[in-house]
Amino acid sequence: MSEDNIVSLPFFNATRAVTINAPAENIIPWIVQMGVNRAGWYSYDLLDNLARSSAESILPEHQNIQVGDLIPMSPDGKDGLWVKDFRNNEWISRWDKKGDTTWIWGIYPEGEAQSRLVTRVRVKYQWLSPAILFNLLFEFFDILMMRKCMLGIKRRVEAMSLSES
């Protein structure tokens, strides 16, 4: 994935993938609108979306994404990851401005009606930072949360694709 060199020697490095029965242009809107006080994370909403249900539809007000935009991960919308780069219907990379974290989403076509959605998170811990507790918890729960997130995206995209056909 294109932005892997931002975080050198990460302590946490996780790649996850799921096959979705839909083309990339049906998947990317769900990724673009993610975030706290946006569409949510399509995971365990009680834990990661302030107990609000994640969106079940495309939210037009969250579809315009630009390099430099903040994807909020805190309730006040001030903390999160910044959009570093993207290529529509192919990939989005997000990072913290210190270069300690990247979160990349890639969509790889597998024929005309199927795509592979891949995400990679890389984190370099700052052991003396107050965020270390969050990072350590994140590491242990990431597999559960990310699995639920990716399956949530898959379910939403495929349901939308079925209703349009």
Sequence and secondary structure as in RCSB ss.txt:
>XXXX:A:sequence
MSEDNIVSLPFFNATRAVTINAPAENIIPWIVQMGVNRAGWYSYDLLDNLARSSAESILPEHQNIQVGDLIPMSP
DGKDGLWVKDFRNNEWISRWDKKGDTTWIWGIYPEGEAQSRLVTRVRVKYQWLSPAILFNLLFEFFDILMMRKCM
LGIKRRVEAMSLSES
>XXXX:A:secstr
 TTTTSS S SEEEEEEEEESS HHHHHHHHHT BTTTTB SS HHHHSTT    SS  GGG    TT EEE ST
TS SEEEEEEEETTTEEEEE TTSSEEEEEEEEE SSS EEEEEEEEE   TTSTTHHHHHHHHHHHHHHHHHHH
HHHHHHHHHHHHHH 
